[in-house]
Amino acid sequence: MGENGYLPYLMFFGGLILLIWILMRRNWRGQMRAKKDRGKDSYLVSNPRPETKEWSMSGGPAELNKWQVEMLERTRELQAIVDTKLLILQRTLLKIEATGLSPEERQPIERTLQESRDLVGEGSPNFSAVSELLCNDVKRAEIYSLADQGQSQSDIAKQMNLDPYAVEMVLNLRDA
């Protein structure tokens, strides 16, 4: 390579650096113009924070917030496990039905099959409703009050328009 051997490479990289500088400067100017048009932090006012659920403890101490998040995560995990097991049970029942067992073979397991059908028919309880009730002090106190008055779990659930499983679990947790 002679005296001018590196000159084309230097010119290429120099041009590339110049192009990058021009594009970055153009971008910076566009950002500055957009910020000036927008005003000083006015975009924060137009995007208010979403409202929380009434049962949320988002305004409470950090330990309670952490506990609530952990409880809701465990609730979702438990709901998924129960739903999966019910699905497996339902598929097992379908396979047993498809085998065409004779009445003599079916007789010893008929009671178990009926209980399994009933369980699949009821479905899984709504565990998130339990979490919501545990986090809502007013509703939980009302459930306890109605239970102390001698009302049954199903009556409390109907009266308060709640999931019967949730009422049952909240009352069972009270006794624990």
C-alpha positions in Angstrom: 0.0 0.0 0.0 1.4 3.3 -0.9 1.1 6.7 0.7 -2.6 6.9 -0.1 -3.4 3.3 0.9 -5.3 4.2 4.0 -6.9 7.3 2.7 -10.0 5.7 1.3 -10.6 3.9 4.7 -10.1 7.0 6.7 -12.5 8.9 4.4 -15.1 6.2 4.7 -14.9 6.1 8.6 -14.8 9.9 8.7 -17.9 10.0 6.6 -19.6 7.4 8.8 -18.8 9.3 11.9 -20.1 12.5 10.3 -23.3 10.8 9.3 -23.8 9.4 12.8 -23.2 12.9 14.3 -25.7 14.5 12.0 -28.4 11.9 12.8 -27.9 12.2 16.5 -28.0 16.0 16.4 -31.2 15.8 14.4 -32.7 13.4 17.0 -31.7 15.6 19.9 -33.2 18.7 18.3 -36.5 16.7 17.7 -36.5 15.7 21.3 -35.9 19.2 22.5 -38.7 20.5 20.3 -41.1 17.9 21.5 -40.3 18.7 25.1 -40.8 22.4 24.5 -44.2 21.7 22.8 -45.3 19.4 25.6 -44.4 21.8 28.3 -42.6 21.1 31.6 -43.8 17.6 32.7 -47.4 18.2 31.7 -47.6 14.7 30.4 -47.6 13.4 33.9 -50.8 15.3 34.7 -52.7 13.7 31.7 -51.8 10.2 32.8 -53.3 9.8 36.3 -52.5 6.7 38.3 -55.2 4.0 38.0 -57.6 3.6 40.9 -57.0 0.6 43.1 -59.6 -1.9 44.1 -61.5 -1.1 47.3 -60.1 -4.2 49.0 -56.5 -3.4 48.1 -54.1 -2.4 50.9 -52.0 -0.3 48.5 -52.0 2.6 50.9 -50.9 0.4 53.9 -47.6 -0.4 55.3 -45.0 -2.1 53.1 -45.2 -5.4 55.1 -49.0 -5.7 54.5 -48.6 -4.9 50.8 -45.9 -7.6 50.5 -48.1 -10.0 52.4 -51.1 -9.2 50.1 -49.1 -9.7 46.9 -47.7 -13.1 48.2 -51.2 -14.2 49.2 -52.6 -13.3 45.8 -49.8 -15.1 44.0 -50.4 -18.2 46.2 -54.1 -18.0 45.4 -53.4 -18.0 41.7 -51.1 -21.0 42.1 -53.6 -22.9 44.2 -56.4 -22.1 41.7 -54.2 -23.4 38.8 -53.4 -26.6 40.7 -57.0 -27.4 41.6 -58.2 -26.6 38.1 -55.6 -28.9 36.7 -56.5 -31.7 39.0 -60.2 -31.4 38.2 -59.4 -31.5 34.5 -57.3 -34.7 35.0 -60.2 -36.2 37.0 -62.7 -35.3 34.3 -60.5 -36.9 31.6 -60.0 -40.0 33.8 -63.8 -40.3 34.2 -64.3 -40.0 30.4 -61.7 -42.8 29.9 -63.5 -45.0 32.4 -66.8 -44.4 30.7 -65.2 -45.2 27.3 -63.9 -48.6 28.5 -67.3 -50.1 28.8 -67.0 -52.0 32.0 -69.5 -54.6 32.8 -71.9 -54.0 35.7 -70.0 -56.5 37.9 -66.7 -54.7 37.3 -68.3 -51.3 37.7 -70.2 -52.0 40.9 -67.2 -51.7 43.3 -66.1 -48.3 42.0 -69.6 -46.8 41.2 -69.7 -44.8 44.5 -66.2 -43.3 43.8 -67.2 -42.5 40.2 -70.4 -40.7 41.3 -68.4 -38.7 43.9 -65.9 -37.8 41.2 -68.7 -36.7 38.8 -70.2 -34.5 41.5 -66.8 -33.0 42.2 -66.2 -32.2 38.5 -69.7 -30.9 38.2 -69.3 -28.4 41.1 -66.0 -27.1 39.6 -63.2 -25.5 41.6 -63.9 -22.9 44.2 -63.0 -19.2 43.4 -59.9 -18.7 45.6 -59.4 -15.1 44.5 -62.8 -14.3 46.1 -61.4 -15.6 49.4 -58.3 -13.4 49.0 -60.5 -10.4 48.3 -62.7 -11.1 51.4 -59.6 -11.6 53.6 -58.3 -8.2 52.4 -61.7 -6.4 52.9 -62.1 -5.8 56.7 -65.7 -4.5 56.3 -67.0 -7.5 54.5 -65.1 -9.9 56.7 -66.5 -8.3 59.8 -70.0 -8.5 58.3 -69.6 -12.2 57.6 -68.4 -12.8 61.2 -71.3 -10.8 62.5 -73.9 -12.8 60.5 -72.2 -16.1 61.5 -72.4 -15.0 65.2 -76.1 -14.3 64.7 -76.5 -18.0 63.8 -76.9 -17.7 60.0 -75.6 -20.6 57.9 -72.8 -20.2 55.4 -75.1 -20.5 52.4 -77.5 -17.9 53.8 -74.6 -15.5 54.4 -73.3 -16.1 50.8 -76.8 -15.4 49.3 -77.4 -12.4 51.5 -74.1 -10.8 50.7 -74.0 -12.0 47.1 -70.7 -13.8 47.6 -69.2 -17.1 46.6 -70.3 -19.8 49.1 -66.8 -21.4 49.1 -65.2 -18.0 50.0 -67.6 -17.6 52.9 -66.9 -21.1 54.1 -63.1 -20.6 53.9 -63.2 -17.2 55.6 -65.2 -18.7 58.5 -62.9 -21.7 58.7 -59.9 -19.4 58.9 -61.5 -17.5 61.7 -61.7 -20.7 63.8 -58.1 -21.6 63.1 
